[in-house]
Amino acid sequence: MNKDYEVVIGLETHAELSTESKIYCDCKNAFGLEVNSQVCPICMGMPGTLPTLNEKVVEYAIMMGHALNCKINRVCKQDRKNYFYPDLPKAYQISQDDVPLCQNGYVDILVNGEERRIGITRIHIEEDAGKLLHSDKFHGSSLVDLNRCGVPLIEIVSEPDIRSSEEAKVYLETLKSILQYLDICDCKMQEGSIRCDVNVSVHKKGTPFGTRTEMKNVNSFSAAVRGIDYEVNRQIEVLENGGEISQETRRWDDVKGESILMRSKEDAHDYRYFPEPDLRTIVVEQEKVDELKALIPELPNAKLLKYVKEFGMAQKDATFIAENAELAYLFDSCMAKGKFSAKSYSTWILGDLVKYLNETGKALSDTNINAENLTALVEKIESNVISNAGGKKVFAVIIEEDKDVDKIIEEQGLAQVSDVSALEKIAEDVLAANEKSVTDYKNGKTNALGYLVGQCMKASKGKANPGMMKEIILKKLG
């Protein structure tokens, strides 16, 4: 990548909304059903049929608008976007043109410790098209599955504020986690629940923005990174060789690792937008807008900034917890008690807890871990009642059984020995039995200390307070 050039990226992110039915009819909104089993005259575009807008779609879009700090247009309309494609039986898509439901927002992201604000141009609602099925068994033909026709979408259009593929990836991950927090999209990329079109241009620093290209068929966030990097390098190479960039739509082939020309890029007038005559104006009362805003929880990007700035957490650890609503709720509940540091809790959450969830395939809600018993466990370790090793034994019980931490410590005899006289007796016995290690330590072989402490821990059956044990050994070694 040539450092003389600046990269300008804008993303159009489509998210399928998790409503029970489609956007304009009563057909079931679900993935993976028998081909063409969830269709009706309305979503198949039969002449004479009339659509009816699903109210829940509007509510979900407004919630995302609030989450991205948008202005909500309480009065707006829907429009016909005209284009011909085999999986679009009506030959037009019902979308929104000049007056979207939400506009002029922003989202704050954290990239390598630096806070960046990405503008949101608009969020509008629209219907999805069908899906073309390609297979050798079709003898060179393609079939059309219309189950996806009429699946409700929101399209989130960013301002051209993104300056690298890394920023694009963080932005997309942030949108994904917000959608999941709001519980309005399942974000299963393998099912096409969230996908994006990528707009890329390059220009020499200090000059106007260059001509952009749009890249489609980007099916994962990692593919978006690869696609952006490829397109940036391709455009720079064209310009460096004296060529010009054409406004065009390209298809990203992730297998070949290259973008391929599809067609010249359409402008808005090419779609011949006009108001949808079969649907009434959308009017949302201010009371409903306010009611939906009240449902918005603290969002993952806000949590991330708080964890890093206020709690001093590493961005990687903070991101992992913030993006998982269940883990974040547990962590926040623990921190709200105001007893111990973020590190005291995050060590257990990111270590033993996540390992258990990964190994068992369970969700946090399937376990018995909560803020009360995790805080009780941390308290016993911080106060040296039990060791870290003992803590792991307690954790293994409380994650599967509803048992009191104190009771587990008592039943398993995990309490550390902190009685000085008892520890000194153990130290004296170990030193007497290991004269060679004592001599080695006094001759400068400091690793002998670890061996001696280990022998003391063994003699105490792991119950000795290791910190106190080490201090006593050092004192006796002189």
C-alpha positions, 0 to 999 in steps of 0.5 A: 500500500502506497503511503502517498495515498489516503484510503476512503471507505464507506460501508452499506451493512444489511441486517435481517431482522428477527421478526416472526413474519416477513415485512409485508405478508404473514409468511414465516421469517426463518432460514433453512426451510424447504425451498419455496415453502414459505411464499405467498402471492404477496412476497412472490409479487403476483399482480393485484396483491397488496402489501401490509407493513409489519409494525415490528420492523419499524420498531426494530429499525427505530431501536437501531437508530437510537443505538446509533444516535440517529435522528428518527423521522417520525413521518416517512414513506416507502419507495419502489427501487426498480431493477430487474434480476431473476430473484426479484419477481416484482422487478422492483424492491420496496425500500426507502429513498429520500426520507429514511426512517433514521438518519444523521447518526454516529457510532464510536469505535475503539481501534488500537486504543484510539477512539474513532467516531464513524458517521451514520448517513441513514438507516432504512427498511426494505425487503430482501430479494430471493436467492439463486441456487446454482448446482451441477445437478441443475444441468447448467441452469439456476433455480430460484428460491423465493423463501427469502423474498420479503425478509425484513432488512435494515440497511445501515449506511456509513459516512465515508469516514473509515480509513483502513480495513482494520477500522472497517472490521472493528466498525462491522464487529461493533454493529454486529454486537449492537444488533445482538444486544438489541436482540433484533438480528441473530447476525449469523453470517453463514446464513446471510443474516448480516452482510455488507457492500464495501465502497472504496476509493483512494486519493493522494493526500491533499487532493479531492476524494477519488472515484469509488467502486462498490464491492458486493458478495462480501460474506464475512468480516475477514473477507471485507478486510481482504477485499478492501486491501485488494481493492486499495492496492488495485486502485493505486496500481491503476493510478500509478500506471496513469490510468483512471478509476471507473465508477463500477460494481465489482464482485469479491471472489474470496477463493481467488482473492480478487475483485471482478468487474460486474457492471458499471455502478448505478446512480440513484436515477438509474433505479427510477425511485418513486413513492410506493403507491400500495403502502401508506405513509409511516407515522410514528408517535413521539411517545412510541419513539421515546418508549423504544429509546427507553428499551436501549441498554448500555451498548457494547461499544460504550462498555468497551470504552468504560472498561478500557478507560475507567477500569484499565483493562486491555482492549482485547480482554475488554472487547471479548467481555463487552461483545458478549451480553451475558459475560458483560452482565456478569462482569458489570454485576461483579464490578457494581459491588465495588469490592475488587479490581476488574482484573480479579474478575476478568481473570476468572471470566476469560479463563476458567469460565470461557474454557468451560463454556467452550468445552461444554457448548453451554451458555452462561445462563446454563451454569450456576455462576453469578455475581454473588458466588464469583465475588465470594470466591474472589474474596476468599482468594484475595484474603488468602483463605484459599490459594488460586489452586484451591479457587479452581477447585471451588470454581469447578463446583459452583459452576455446576452446583448451587453450593455455598463457597464457604461450605465447599472450602470446608468440605474439601479442606481447602483453607490455607494454613496461615498459622506462622508457627505451623508454617515454620515447623514445615519449613524447618523440616523441609530445610533439614531434609534438603541440605543440598538445595540449601547449599545451592541457594547459598552458593547463588543458585536462586532457582533452589528457592522455588524447589524448597517452597514447592517441597513445603507446599507438598508437605502441607498438601497444598494448604500452606499460604505460598506467600507466607511460606516463601517469606519464612523460607527466605528468613530462615535461609538468611 
